Amino acid sequence: MVFGSLGSFLILVGGIWLIIVAIQTGQNTGEKVLWALVNFLCQPLGGIIFFIVKRQGLVPLILVIVGCILTGFGVPSMFEDLKRAVPK
């Protein structure tokens, strides 16, 4: 449960940070909106593509990736908690 919560928090913080970086590094309004939407809708893949193309946002991308890994570790424990909560 702790891993899933911490992972979700890291994904949220990293995702917001990536959106801010995308808005700050865009050349024009269309590019800013495009990268912000890509980072908002397609994490972590959008963040990876953004980093490869723009060479910006490595630290928030690492936060998102670590958050995804921690969330993956938290899912099995969440299901164990759900199985215990269901009456037999």
Kinemage of the C-alpha trace (Angstrom):
@kinemage 1
@onewidth
@group {chain A} dominant
@subgroup {mainchain}
@vectorlist {calphas} color= white
{ca met a 1} P 0.000 0.000 0.000
{ca val a 2} L 2.835 2.389 0.826
{ca phe a 3} L 4.635 1.734 -2.471
{ca gly a 4} L 1.513 2.402 -4.507
{ca ser a 5} L 0.760 5.658 -2.695
{ca leu a 6} L 4.331 6.907 -2.920
{ca gly a 7} L 4.517 5.890 -6.586
{ca ser a 8} L 1.286 7.705 -7.407
{ca phe a 9} L 2.547 10.821 -5.651
{ca leu a 10} L 5.828 10.722 -7.603
{ca ile a 11} L 3.942 10.301 -10.894
{ca leu a 12} L 1.757 13.296 -10.031
{ca val a 13} L 4.678 15.541 -9.060
{ca gly a 14} L 6.841 14.464 -11.999
{ca gly a 15} L 3.962 14.823 -14.451
{ca ile a 16} L 3.111 18.347 -13.306
{ca trp a 17} L 6.796 19.259 -13.397
{ca leu a 18} L 7.115 17.903 -16.953
{ca ile a 19} L 4.089 19.932 -18.058
{ca ile a 20} L 5.641 23.085 -16.611
{ca val a 21} L 8.976 22.358 -18.332
{ca ala a 22} L 7.145 21.712 -21.618
{ca ile a 23} L 5.337 25.043 -21.383
{ca gln a 24} L 8.552 26.896 -20.534
{ca thr a 25} L 10.601 25.389 -23.362
{ca gly a 26} L 8.069 25.703 -26.191
{ca gln a 27} L 8.898 28.106 -29.035
{ca asn a 28} L 5.321 29.184 -29.755
{ca thr a 29} L 1.897 28.687 -28.216
{ca gly a 30} L 1.007 25.696 -30.390
{ca glu a 31} L 4.177 23.845 -29.484
{ca lys a 32} L 3.688 24.616 -25.786
{ca val a 33} L 0.122 23.286 -25.848
{ca leu a 34} L 1.141 20.197 -27.840
{ca trp a 35} L 3.932 19.189 -25.465
{ca ala a 36} L 1.804 19.980 -22.409
{ca leu a 37} L -0.984 17.708 -23.718
{ca val a 38} L 1.456 14.934 -24.634
{ca asn a 39} L 2.940 15.051 -21.141
{ca phe a 40} L -0.493 15.216 -19.528
{ca leu a 41} L -2.124 12.381 -21.450
{ca cys a 42} L 0.713 9.943 -22.162
{ca gln a 43} L 2.887 9.470 -19.101
{ca pro a 44} L 5.575 8.056 -18.966
{ca leu a 45} L 5.892 7.565 -22.730
{ca gly a 46} L 5.131 11.231 -23.440
{ca gly a 47} L 7.848 12.299 -21.016
{ca ile a 48} L 10.374 9.977 -22.641
{ca ile a 49} L 9.556 11.338 -26.115
{ca phe a 50} L 9.709 14.911 -24.798
{ca phe a 51} L 13.135 14.291 -23.279
{ca ile a 52} L 14.495 12.673 -26.451
{ca val a 53} L 13.237 15.501 -28.680
{ca lys a 54} L 13.886 18.513 -26.435
{ca arg a 55} L 16.684 17.292 -24.136
{ca gln a 56} L 14.820 18.892 -21.219
{ca gly a 57} L 13.133 17.509 -18.114
{ca leu a 58} L 15.362 14.613 -17.079
{ca val a 59} L 14.717 14.919 -13.334
{ca pro a 60} L 10.898 14.993 -13.574
{ca leu a 61} L 11.047 12.132 -16.087
{ca ile a 62} L 13.055 10.072 -13.596
{ca leu a 63} L 10.440 10.866 -10.929
{ca val a 64} L 7.664 9.611 -13.214
{ca ile a 65} L 9.546 6.416 -14.088
{ca val a 66} L 10.405 5.665 -10.445
{ca gly a 67} L 6.780 6.391 -9.539
{ca cys a 68} L 5.565 3.907 -12.152
{ca ile a 69} L 7.928 1.259 -10.805
{ca leu a 70} L 6.834 1.853 -7.203
{ca thr a 71} L 3.184 1.798 -8.204
{ca gly a 72} L 3.790 -1.537 -9.922
{ca phe a 73} L 5.242 -2.908 -6.698
{ca gly a 74} L 2.241 -1.591 -4.763
{ca val a 75} L -0.426 -3.262 -6.913
{ca pro a 76} L 0.046 -6.833 -5.581
{ca ser a 77} L -0.149 -5.636 -1.973
{ca met a 78} L -3.312 -3.693 -2.831
{ca phe a 79} L -4.931 -6.872 -4.161
{ca glu a 80} L -3.896 -8.752 -1.021
{ca asp a 81} L -5.582 -6.074 1.100
{ca leu a 82} L -8.726 -6.348 -1.045
{ca lys a 83} L -8.805 -10.148 -0.706
{ca arg a 84} L -8.582 -9.848 3.070
{ca ala a 85} L -11.357 -7.234 3.158
{ca val a 86} L -13.849 -9.337 1.193
{ca pro a 87} L -15.971 -11.545 3.464
{ca lys a 88} L -15.792 -15.272 2.802
